[in-house]
Amino acid sequence: MKILFIPDSQCKPGNDFAFLRAIGKYIVAKKPDVIVHAGDFADMPSLSSYDKGKKSFEGRRYKADIQAAHEGMAALLGPMKEYNAQRERNRKKQYKPRMVLTLGNHEERILRAINNEPMLDGTIGIEDLQYEKDWEVIPYLEVIVIEGIAFSHFFITGTKGQAASTAQAQLNKKHMSCIAGHQQGRQCATAYRADGKQITSIIAGSCYDEPQDYLGPQGNKHWHGVLMLHNVSDGEFDECWVPLHYLKDKYVDQ
Protein backbone atom coordinates (compact mmCIF):
# COMPACT_ATOMS: atom_id res chain seq x y z
CA MET A 1 0.00 0.00 0.00
CA LYS A 2 1.07 3.57 -0.74
CA ILE A 3 -0.34 6.50 1.23
CA LEU A 4 0.23 10.12 0.21
CA PHE A 5 0.10 12.59 3.11
CA ILE A 6 -0.47 16.22 2.14
CA PRO A 7 0.23 18.74 4.94
CA ASP A 8 -1.64 22.01 5.53
CA SER A 9 -2.22 23.97 2.29
CA GLN A 10 -3.81 27.14 3.78
CA CYS A 11 -5.53 28.35 0.60
CA LYS A 12 -6.56 31.99 0.75
CA PRO A 13 -7.54 34.75 -1.68
CA GLY A 14 -4.70 35.90 -3.91
CA ASN A 15 -2.74 32.64 -3.77
CA ASP A 16 -1.27 31.05 -6.88
CA PHE A 17 -2.50 27.45 -6.85
CA ALA A 18 -0.06 26.12 -9.46
CA PHE A 19 1.68 24.19 -6.68
CA LEU A 20 -1.54 22.30 -5.93
CA ARG A 21 -1.98 21.38 -9.57
CA ALA A 22 1.62 20.11 -9.51
CA ILE A 23 0.72 17.88 -6.55
CA GLY A 24 -2.32 16.70 -8.48
CA LYS A 25 -0.10 15.67 -11.39
CA TYR A 26 2.22 13.87 -8.96
CA ILE A 27 -0.80 11.97 -7.62
CA VAL A 28 -1.74 10.82 -11.12
CA ALA A 29 1.86 9.82 -11.84
CA LYS A 30 2.36 7.83 -8.61
CA LYS A 31 -1.22 6.66 -7.94
CA PRO A 32 -1.17 6.18 -4.17
CA ASP A 33 -3.85 3.86 -2.78
CA VAL A 34 -4.85 6.40 -0.13
CA ILE A 35 -4.53 10.19 0.01
CA VAL A 36 -4.70 11.89 3.41
CA HIS A 37 -4.85 15.66 3.72
CA ALA A 38 -3.88 16.99 7.15
CA GLY A 39 -6.55 19.72 7.14
CA ASP A 40 -6.20 23.50 7.10
CA PHE A 41 -6.70 23.21 3.37
CA ALA A 42 -8.62 26.47 3.67
CA ASP A 43 -6.91 29.28 5.56
CA MET A 44 -10.10 31.28 6.39
CA PRO A 45 -8.33 34.56 7.26
CA SER A 46 -11.65 36.43 7.49
CA LEU A 47 -12.42 34.49 10.68
CA SER A 48 -8.99 34.80 12.29
CA SER A 49 -9.17 35.96 15.90
CA TYR A 50 -5.40 36.52 15.81
CA ASP A 51 -5.65 39.51 13.44
CA LYS A 52 -9.10 40.81 14.36
CA GLY A 53 -9.02 44.54 15.01
CA LYS A 54 -5.68 45.02 13.27
CA LYS A 55 -5.14 46.96 10.06
CA SER A 56 -4.08 43.73 8.31
CA PHE A 57 -7.57 42.33 8.97
CA GLU A 58 -9.38 44.95 6.88
CA GLY A 59 -10.99 43.84 3.62
CA ARG A 60 -11.20 40.16 4.45
CA ARG A 61 -14.41 38.43 3.37
CA TYR A 62 -15.84 35.01 4.19
CA LYS A 63 -17.14 34.36 0.66
CA ALA A 64 -13.71 35.16 -0.81
CA ASP A 65 -12.11 32.66 1.58
CA ILE A 66 -14.56 29.96 0.55
CA GLN A 67 -14.00 30.71 -3.15
CA ALA A 68 -10.22 30.43 -2.66
CA ALA A 69 -10.68 26.99 -1.07
CA HIS A 70 -12.83 25.89 -4.02
CA GLU A 71 -10.22 27.12 -6.50
CA GLY A 72 -7.42 25.40 -4.60
CA MET A 73 -9.32 22.12 -4.50
CA ALA A 74 -10.07 22.35 -8.22
CA ALA A 75 -6.34 22.80 -8.87
CA LEU A 76 -5.41 19.81 -6.68
CA LEU A 77 -8.02 17.40 -8.01
CA GLY A 78 -8.13 18.68 -11.59
CA PRO A 79 -5.39 16.39 -12.96
CA MET A 80 -7.06 13.29 -11.45
CA LYS A 81 -10.47 14.23 -12.84
CA GLU A 82 -8.96 14.94 -16.27
CA TYR A 83 -7.14 11.60 -16.19
CA ASN A 84 -10.31 9.72 -15.25
CA ALA A 85 -12.33 11.50 -17.93
CA GLN A 86 -9.83 10.36 -20.53
CA ARG A 87 -9.86 6.81 -19.15
CA GLU A 88 -13.65 6.79 -19.31
CA ARG A 89 -13.59 7.88 -22.94
CA ASN A 90 -11.16 5.04 -23.68
CA ARG A 91 -13.27 2.60 -21.64
CA LYS A 92 -10.42 1.90 -19.24
CA LYS A 93 -10.43 1.50 -15.46
CA GLN A 94 -10.42 4.80 -13.59
CA TYR A 95 -8.13 5.73 -10.72
CA LYS A 96 -10.18 5.97 -7.52
CA PRO A 97 -8.02 6.24 -4.39
CA ARG A 98 -9.46 6.51 -0.91
CA MET A 99 -9.36 10.19 0.03
CA VAL A 100 -9.43 11.34 3.65
CA LEU A 101 -9.28 14.90 5.00
CA THR A 102 -8.89 15.58 8.72
CA LEU A 103 -10.33 19.02 9.45
CA GLY A 104 -7.90 21.52 10.96
CA ASN A 105 -8.13 24.48 13.28
CA HIS A 106 -8.49 26.88 10.33
CA GLU A 107 -11.66 25.11 9.19
CA GLU A 108 -12.73 25.01 12.83
CA ARG A 109 -12.78 28.81 12.73
CA ILE A 110 -16.15 28.53 11.00
CA LEU A 111 -17.66 26.59 13.90
CA ARG A 112 -16.07 28.93 16.45
CA ALA A 113 -17.57 31.92 14.65
CA ILE A 114 -21.03 30.32 14.82
CA ASN A 115 -20.54 29.53 18.50
CA ASN A 116 -19.49 33.12 19.22
CA GLU A 117 -22.26 34.63 17.06
CA PRO A 118 -25.28 32.28 17.12
CA MET A 119 -27.05 34.48 14.55
CA LEU A 120 -24.64 32.99 11.97
CA ASP A 121 -26.06 29.49 12.49
CA GLY A 122 -27.59 28.38 9.20
CA THR A 123 -25.87 31.21 7.32
CA ILE A 124 -22.33 29.81 7.24
CA GLY A 125 -20.99 26.32 7.84
CA ILE A 126 -18.23 23.79 7.18
CA GLU A 127 -20.36 22.44 4.33
CA ASP A 128 -19.65 25.67 2.40
CA LEU A 129 -16.16 24.27 1.72
CA GLN A 130 -17.75 21.30 -0.11
CA TYR A 131 -14.98 18.92 0.95
CA GLU A 132 -17.46 16.05 1.23
CA LYS A 133 -17.93 16.03 -2.57
CA ASP A 134 -14.57 14.29 -2.94
CA TRP A 135 -13.24 13.48 0.53
CA GLU A 136 -14.06 11.38 3.55
CA VAL A 137 -14.13 14.23 6.08
CA ILE A 138 -12.91 13.56 9.63
CA PRO A 139 -14.07 16.08 12.29
CA TYR A 140 -11.48 18.32 13.92
CA LEU A 141 -9.15 16.39 16.26
CA GLU A 142 -10.88 13.07 15.72
CA VAL A 143 -8.44 10.28 14.83
CA ILE A 144 -8.65 7.90 11.91
CA VAL A 145 -6.44 4.81 11.73
CA ILE A 146 -5.44 3.49 8.31
CA GLU A 147 -3.36 0.30 8.12
CA GLY A 148 -2.05 0.81 11.66
CA ILE A 149 -1.23 4.53 11.26
CA ALA A 150 -3.20 7.15 13.19
CA PHE A 151 -3.92 10.42 11.40
CA SER A 152 -5.28 13.65 12.87
CA HIS A 153 -4.69 17.34 12.32
CA PHE A 154 -2.68 17.21 15.52
CA PHE A 155 -2.39 14.97 18.56
CA ILE A 156 -2.95 16.26 22.06
CA THR A 157 -0.24 15.45 24.59
CA GLY A 158 -1.22 17.47 27.65
CA THR A 159 -4.20 18.16 29.88
CA LYS A 160 -4.77 21.60 28.31
CA GLY A 161 -5.57 20.22 24.88
CA GLN A 162 -2.45 21.59 23.23
CA ALA A 163 -0.78 19.98 20.24
CA ALA A 164 2.33 17.86 20.62
CA SER A 165 5.31 20.16 20.19
CA THR A 166 7.67 17.46 18.92
CA ALA A 167 7.38 14.17 17.07
CA GLN A 168 9.10 12.46 20.00
CA ALA A 169 6.53 13.79 22.47
CA GLN A 170 3.78 12.64 20.14
CA LEU A 171 5.32 9.16 19.98
CA ASN A 172 5.80 8.95 23.75
CA LYS A 173 2.15 9.84 24.35
CA LYS A 174 0.41 7.86 21.60
CA HIS A 175 2.53 4.68 21.48
CA MET A 176 1.78 3.95 17.82
CA SER A 177 2.61 5.23 14.36
CA CYS A 178 0.93 8.59 14.00
CA ILE A 179 1.10 11.43 11.49
CA ALA A 180 -0.06 15.00 12.07
CA GLY A 181 0.01 18.35 10.32
CA HIS A 182 -0.54 21.73 12.02
CA GLN A 183 3.08 22.60 12.83
CA GLN A 184 5.36 23.98 10.10
CA GLY A 185 8.37 22.04 8.90
CA ARG A 186 8.93 18.34 9.43
CA GLN A 187 9.85 16.14 12.37
CA CYS A 188 10.22 12.40 12.66
CA ALA A 189 10.77 10.06 15.61
CA THR A 190 10.93 6.27 15.71
CA ALA A 191 10.79 3.45 18.24
CA TYR A 192 10.18 -0.30 18.25
CA ARG A 193 7.40 -2.43 19.60
CA ALA A 194 8.11 -5.54 21.67
CA ASP A 195 7.58 -7.67 18.56
CA GLY A 196 10.31 -5.76 16.72
CA LYS A 197 8.03 -3.71 14.45
CA GLN A 198 8.94 -0.08 14.02
CA ILE A 199 6.55 2.70 14.99
CA THR A 200 7.02 6.16 13.52
CA SER A 201 5.75 9.56 14.63
CA ILE A 202 5.70 12.42 12.11
CA ILE A 203 4.66 16.06 12.31
CA ALA A 204 4.57 17.88 8.96
CA GLY A 205 2.32 20.91 8.59
CA SER A 206 3.49 22.97 5.64
CA CYS A 207 2.47 22.40 2.05
CA TYR A 208 1.90 25.91 0.73
CA ASP A 209 3.73 28.20 -1.64
CA GLU A 210 3.24 31.58 0.03
CA PRO A 211 5.11 33.00 3.04
CA GLN A 212 2.94 33.43 6.11
CA ASP A 213 3.05 37.01 7.39
CA TYR A 214 2.63 36.02 11.03
CA LEU A 215 5.81 33.90 10.94
CA GLY A 216 8.16 36.70 9.84
CA PRO A 217 11.21 36.33 7.60
CA GLN A 218 12.98 33.74 9.76
CA GLY A 219 9.89 31.72 10.66
CA ASN A 220 9.13 31.03 7.00
CA LYS A 221 12.42 29.17 6.49
CA HIS A 222 11.03 25.68 6.93
CA TRP A 223 10.37 22.58 4.82
CA HIS A 224 7.40 22.53 2.43
CA GLY A 225 6.16 19.47 0.57
CA VAL A 226 4.28 16.17 0.73
CA LEU A 227 5.09 12.77 2.20
CA MET A 228 4.68 9.45 0.39
CA LEU A 229 4.50 6.35 2.57
CA HIS A 230 5.61 3.20 0.76
CA ASN A 231 5.11 -0.45 1.81
CA VAL A 232 2.54 0.46 4.46
CA SER A 233 1.61 -2.48 6.68
CA ASP A 234 0.45 -2.61 10.31
CA GLY A 235 1.93 0.78 11.18
CA GLU A 236 5.25 0.26 9.41
CA PHE A 237 6.25 2.14 6.27
CA ASP A 238 9.13 3.65 4.33
CA GLU A 239 8.78 7.41 4.14
CA CYS A 240 9.70 9.45 1.08
CA TRP A 241 9.77 13.22 1.58
CA VAL A 242 8.90 15.10 -1.62
CA PRO A 243 9.73 18.82 -1.42
CA LEU A 244 7.50 21.39 -3.01
CA HIS A 245 10.30 22.86 -5.12
CA TYR A 246 10.80 19.45 -6.77
CA LEU A 247 7.09 19.11 -7.51
CA LYS A 248 6.97 22.59 -9.02
CA ASP A 249 10.08 22.04 -11.13
CA LYS A 250 8.82 18.70 -12.46
CA TYR A 251 5.08 19.19 -12.83
CA VAL A 252 4.21 22.88 -13.25
CA ASP A 253 3.31 23.81 -16.87
CA GLN A 254 3.54 20.25 -18.15
Secondary structure, DSSP 8 states (H G I E B T S, - for coil): --EEEE----B-TT--THHHHHHHHHHHHH--SEEEE-S--B--GGG-TTTTTSGGGTT--HHHHHHHHHHHHHHHHHHHHHHHHHHHHTT------EEEEE--HHHHHHHHHHHH-GGGBTTB-GGGG-GGGTSEEE-TT--EEETTEEEES--B-STT--B-SSHHHHHHHH-S-EEE-SSSSEEEEEEE-TTS-EEEEEEE----SS--GGGHHHHT-S--EEEEEEEEETTEEEEEEEEHHHHHHHHTT-
